[in-house]
Amino acid sequence: MNRIIIKAAQKKDSSGFLSLVDALADFEKLRRPTRAARLRLIRDGFGPGKRYQAYLAFSGGKAVGYAIIFETYSSFLALPTLYLEDIFVLPEHRKEGVGMELLRKCLTEALERGCGRMEWVVLDWNKNAVRFYDRLGARHLSEWLPYRIERSQFKGIIQGTRGHPKQAEK
């Protein structure tokens, strides 16, 4: 079995990183990032004013997985929360411990940053991931409902032309 190496992704790793992002999109049956989105991923992860941290997992010298993290903040804990946006391992390298090593790296980072917790979401159809997290003792937060507002909705809500509670009552 190949030794797994986890390292912080750098700009020189962009090609391998983006190919893994594409592989995750394929796995989740989503559109791959556009050219403009790919440029933003590189800028925001590897340029000045980084918006996220990425880690790459290597096995046999090849990038086979990645994780993206960033901080949020808990007003109740008064501590940062490390948010795990993506964790992905190529299907042919699952069951080699790659996902666990990526998760351990993220948890180590959370400890080093003084975070009070780490959070993420899992697609309900991804039963393998759900079982993986359950085995670790991660808690499914059934009392919290994820919500999302898309960029295309921002202006209408900001300007009051959409999304006002009184409009919903009509």
C-alpha positions as CSV (number, residue, x, y, z in Angstrom):
1,M,0.0,0.0,0.0
2,N,1.3,3.5,-0.9
3,R,2.1,5.9,1.9
4,I,-0.4,8.8,2.1
5,I,1.0,12.3,2.2
6,I,-1.1,15.3,3.1
7,K,0.1,18.7,2.3
8,A,-1.2,22.3,2.0
9,A,-2.0,22.9,-1.6
10,Q,0.0,25.6,-3.4
11,K,-0.5,27.5,-6.6
12,K,1.9,25.0,-8.4
13,D,-0.6,22.3,-7.5
14,S,-3.5,24.1,-9.2
15,S,-3.8,21.6,-12.1
16,G,-4.1,18.5,-9.8
17,F,-6.4,20.4,-7.4
18,L,-8.8,21.5,-10.2
19,S,-8.9,18.0,-11.6
20,L,-10.0,16.7,-8.2
21,V,-12.7,19.4,-8.0
22,D,-13.9,18.2,-11.5
23,A,-13.9,14.7,-10.2
24,L,-16.1,15.7,-7.2
25,A,-18.5,17.5,-9.6
26,D,-18.7,14.3,-11.7
27,F,-19.3,12.2,-8.6
28,E,-22.1,14.5,-7.4
29,K,-23.5,14.8,-11.0
30,L,-23.0,18.6,-11.0
31,R,-21.6,20.8,-13.7
32,R,-17.8,21.3,-13.5
33,P,-16.6,24.8,-12.6
34,T,-16.5,27.2,-15.6
35,R,-13.3,28.7,-16.7
36,A,-14.1,31.9,-14.7
37,A,-14.9,29.8,-11.6
38,R,-11.6,27.9,-12.0
39,L,-9.7,31.2,-12.1
40,R,-11.5,32.3,-8.9
41,L,-10.7,29.0,-7.2
42,I,-7.0,29.6,-7.9
43,R,-7.1,33.3,-6.9
44,D,-9.1,32.7,-3.7
45,G,-7.1,29.7,-2.6
46,F,-3.6,30.7,-3.6
47,G,-3.5,34.4,-4.1
48,P,-3.3,37.3,-1.7
49,G,-6.2,37.5,0.7
50,K,-6.9,33.8,0.7
51,R,-10.5,32.9,1.3
52,Y,-9.9,29.2,2.0
53,Q,-7.2,26.6,2.7
54,A,-6.9,23.5,0.6
55,Y,-5.1,20.3,1.4
56,L,-4.1,17.6,-1.1
57,A,-3.7,13.9,-0.4
58,F,-1.0,12.1,-2.4
59,S,-0.7,8.4,-2.8
60,G,2.1,7.0,-5.0
61,G,3.1,10.6,-5.9
62,K,-0.4,11.3,-7.4
63,A,-3.0,13.8,-6.0
64,V,-5.9,11.5,-5.1
65,G,-8.0,13.6,-2.7
66,Y,-8.5,17.1,-1.3
67,A,-10.2,19.1,1.4
68,I,-11.2,22.7,1.6
69,I,-11.6,24.5,4.9
70,F,-12.3,28.0,6.2
71,E,-13.3,29.5,9.5
72,T,-16.7,30.7,10.6
73,Y,-17.4,32.0,14.2
74,S,-19.7,30.8,16.9
75,S,-21.1,33.6,19.0
76,F,-22.2,31.1,21.7
77,L,-18.9,29.3,22.1
78,A,-17.0,32.6,21.4
79,L,-14.6,30.5,19.3
80,P,-14.0,29.9,15.7
81,T,-15.5,26.9,13.9
82,L,-13.6,25.2,11.2
83,Y,-15.9,24.6,8.3
84,L,-15.1,21.7,6.0
85,E,-16.5,22.7,2.6
86,D,-15.3,19.7,0.6
87,I,-13.5,16.4,1.4
88,F,-13.1,14.1,-1.6
89,V,-11.1,11.1,-2.5
90,L,-11.0,9.5,-6.0
91,P,-13.2,6.4,-5.9
92,E,-10.3,4.1,-6.8
93,H,-8.4,5.3,-3.7
94,R,-11.2,4.9,-1.1
95,K,-10.7,2.4,1.6
96,E,-7.0,3.2,1.7
97,G,-7.3,5.6,4.6
98,V,-7.0,8.7,2.5
99,G,-10.2,10.3,3.7
100,M,-9.3,9.6,7.3
101,E,-5.9,11.2,6.8
102,L,-7.5,14.3,5.2
103,L,-9.9,14.5,8.1
104,R,-7.2,14.2,10.7
105,K,-5.3,17.0,9.0
106,C,-8.4,19.2,9.2
107,L,-9.0,18.3,12.8
108,T,-5.3,19.1,13.6
109,E,-5.7,22.4,11.9
110,A,-8.9,23.1,14.0
111,L,-7.0,22.4,17.2
112,E,-4.1,24.6,16.2
113,R,-6.5,27.4,15.3
114,G,-8.2,27.1,18.7
115,C,-11.5,26.1,17.1
116,G,-14.4,24.9,19.3
117,R,-15.8,22.6,16.7
118,M,-15.6,21.5,13.0
119,E,-18.8,21.4,10.9
120,W,-19.7,20.2,7.4
121,V,-22.7,18.9,5.5
122,V,-23.2,15.6,3.7
123,L,-25.5,14.9,0.8
124,D,-28.3,12.6,2.0
125,W,-27.7,10.1,-0.8
126,N,-24.0,9.6,0.1
127,K,-24.5,6.7,2.4
128,N,-20.8,5.8,2.5
129,A,-19.9,9.2,3.8
130,V,-22.8,9.1,6.3
131,R,-21.5,5.8,7.6
132,F,-17.9,7.0,7.7
133,Y,-18.9,10.1,9.9
134,D,-21.2,8.0,12.0
135,R,-18.4,5.5,12.8
136,L,-16.3,8.5,13.9
137,G,-19.0,9.6,16.4
138,A,-19.8,12.8,14.5
139,R,-23.3,14.0,15.4
140,H,-26.0,14.6,12.8
141,L,-27.6,17.9,13.6
142,S,-31.3,17.1,12.9
143,E,-32.5,20.2,14.7
144,W,-30.6,22.5,12.3
145,L,-32.0,22.9,8.8
146,P,-29.6,24.1,6.1
147,Y,-30.8,27.1,4.1
148,R,-29.3,28.7,1.0
149,I,-29.8,32.0,-0.8
150,E,-28.3,32.0,-4.3
151,R,-26.3,35.0,-5.6
152,S,-29.1,35.6,-8.2
153,Q,-31.5,36.3,-5.4
154,F,-29.3,38.8,-3.5
155,K,-30.3,42.0,-5.2
156,G,-34.1,41.4,-5.0
157,I,-33.9,40.7,-1.3
158,I,-31.6,43.6,-0.6
159,Q,-33.8,46.0,-2.6
160,G,-37.0,44.6,-1.0
161,T,-38.5,43.5,-4.3
162,R,-38.4,39.9,-3.4
163,G,-38.5,37.7,-0.4
164,H,-40.4,40.1,1.9
165,P,-42.5,38.1,4.4
166,K,-45.6,40.2,3.6
167,Q,-45.3,39.0,-0.1
168,A,-45.4,35.4,1.0
169,E,-48.7,36.0,2.8
170,K,-50.5,37.3,-0.3
